[in-house]
């Protein structure tokens, strides 16, 4: 995990093939003091996650090529010692969709349109948890 965890913000990766949606979400998250990196597809997201080692990855499930479930599994497999919050953002809301995201290694499943307050609340809780666990 990178050493960029601070009380002010987190390093966050957002991956979505809908560039407008990713940019909009990224801007809103940046307003909360976080640093955001954007990926346009699953392969780019995986490469960025391995290089940046963000504290949070927000992944769209329905990306072409490598979907969000595959990306989450690959992140968990390739960075087993990193504490990373991985959030699914998807239009799929059926119980079997939620089970697939859980099995892939996601920590939380958000259905589009995302309740921004709930997502931001998850980020605050995660930041607080990381800061509480950080050595002094």
C-alpha positions as CSV (number, residue, x, y, z in Angstrom):
1,X,0.0,0.0,0.0
2,X,1.2,3.5,-0.7
3,X,2.1,5.8,2.1
4,X,-0.3,8.5,0.8
5,X,-3.0,7.9,3.3
6,X,-3.7,11.1,5.2
7,X,-6.6,12.7,7.1
8,X,-7.2,14.8,4.0
9,X,-7.7,12.2,1.4
10,X,-7.2,8.9,-0.4
11,X,-5.6,7.8,-3.6
12,X,-8.6,6.5,-5.6
13,X,-8.8,4.7,-9.0
14,X,-12.0,4.9,-11.0
15,X,-12.5,2.6,-13.9
16,X,-15.4,3.0,-16.3
17,X,-15.7,2.8,-20.1
18,X,-18.3,5.6,-19.9
19,X,-15.7,8.5,-19.8
20,X,-18.3,11.1,-18.9
21,X,-19.6,9.1,-15.9
22,X,-16.0,8.4,-14.7
23,X,-15.0,12.1,-15.0
24,X,-18.1,13.3,-13.3
25,X,-17.7,10.9,-10.3
26,X,-14.0,11.7,-10.2
27,X,-14.6,15.5,-10.0
28,X,-17.1,15.0,-7.1
29,X,-14.7,12.8,-5.2
30,X,-11.9,15.2,-5.8
31,X,-14.0,18.0,-4.2
32,X,-13.9,15.9,-1.0
33,X,-10.1,16.1,-1.0
34,X,-9.2,12.8,-2.6
35,X,-6.7,12.2,-5.5
36,X,-8.4,10.5,-8.4
37,X,-6.9,8.5,-11.3
38,X,-9.1,7.4,-14.2
39,X,-9.0,4.3,-16.3
40,X,-11.1,3.7,-19.4
41,X,-11.2,-0.1,-19.4
42,X,-10.4,-3.1,-17.3
43,X,-6.9,-3.7,-18.6
44,X,-5.9,-0.1,-18.0
45,X,-7.5,-0.3,-14.5
46,X,-5.5,-3.4,-13.5
47,X,-2.2,-1.9,-14.8
48,X,-2.9,1.4,-12.9
49,X,-3.9,-0.5,-9.7
50,X,-0.6,-2.5,-9.8
51,X,1.4,0.7,-10.5
52,X,-0.3,3.2,-8.2
53,X,-1.5,0.8,-5.5
54,X,-4.4,3.1,-4.5
55,X,-6.3,2.8,-1.3
56,X,-9.6,2.6,-3.2
57,X,-10.7,1.2,-6.6
58,X,-14.1,2.0,-7.9
59,X,-14.8,-0.3,-10.8
60,X,-17.7,-0.5,-13.3
61,X,-18.7,-4.1,-13.8
62,X,-19.8,-3.9,-17.5
63,X,-16.5,-2.8,-19.1
64,X,-15.6,-4.4,-22.4
65,X,-12.6,-6.7,-22.7
66,X,-11.9,-7.2,-19.0
67,X,-15.0,-6.7,-16.8
68,X,-14.9,-5.2,-13.3
69,X,-15.3,-8.6,-11.6
70,X,-12.2,-9.9,-13.4
71,X,-10.3,-6.7,-12.5
72,X,-11.2,-7.1,-8.9
73,X,-10.1,-10.7,-8.8
74,X,-6.8,-9.9,-10.5
75,X,-6.2,-7.0,-8.1
76,X,-6.8,-9.2,-5.0
77,X,-4.6,-12.0,-6.5
78,X,-1.7,-9.7,-7.6
79,X,-1.7,-7.4,-4.5
80,X,-2.6,-9.8,-1.6
81,X,-0.9,-7.7,1.0
82,X,-2.4,-4.4,0.1
83,X,-5.4,-3.1,2.0
84,X,-7.6,-1.8,-0.7
85,X,-11.3,-1.0,-0.7
86,X,-12.8,-2.2,-3.9
87,X,-16.3,-0.8,-4.8
88,X,-18.5,-2.1,-7.6
89,X,-20.5,0.4,-9.6
90,X,-23.0,-1.2,-11.9
91,X,-26.5,-1.1,-13.4
92,X,-26.9,-4.7,-12.3
93,X,-28.8,-5.1,-9.0
94,X,-30.1,-8.6,-8.9
95,X,-29.1,-10.8,-5.9
96,X,-26.9,-13.0,-8.2
97,X,-25.1,-9.9,-9.5
98,X,-24.3,-8.9,-5.9
99,X,-23.1,-12.4,-5.2
100,X,-20.8,-12.3,-8.2
101,X,-19.2,-9.0,-7.1
102,X,-18.8,-10.4,-3.5
103,X,-17.1,-13.5,-4.9
104,X,-14.9,-11.4,-7.1
105,X,-13.5,-9.6,-4.0
106,X,-15.5,-6.4,-3.9
107,X,-16.2,-4.8,-0.6
108,X,-19.4,-3.1,-1.6
109,X,-21.9,-3.1,-4.5
110,X,-23.4,0.2,-5.7
111,X,-26.2,0.2,-8.2
112,X,-26.3,3.1,-10.8
113,X,-27.3,5.8,-10.3
114,X,-24.9,5.8,-7.3
115,X,-26.1,7.4,-4.1
116,X,-23.2,9.8,-3.8
117,X,-23.6,10.3,-0.1
118,X,-23.4,6.6,0.6
119,X,-20.3,6.2,-1.6
120,X,-18.6,9.2,0.0
121,X,-19.5,7.8,3.4
122,X,-17.7,4.5,2.5
123,X,-14.6,6.5,1.6
124,X,-14.7,8.4,4.9
125,X,-15.0,5.2,6.9
126,X,-12.2,3.6,4.9
127,X,-9.9,6.6,5.4
128,X,-10.6,6.6,9.1
129,X,-10.0,2.8,9.3
130,X,-6.6,3.2,7.5
131,X,-5.6,6.1,9.6
132,X,-6.5,4.2,12.8
133,X,-4.4,1.2,11.7
134,X,-1.4,3.3,10.6
135,X,1.7,3.2,12.9
136,X,2.4,6.4,14.7
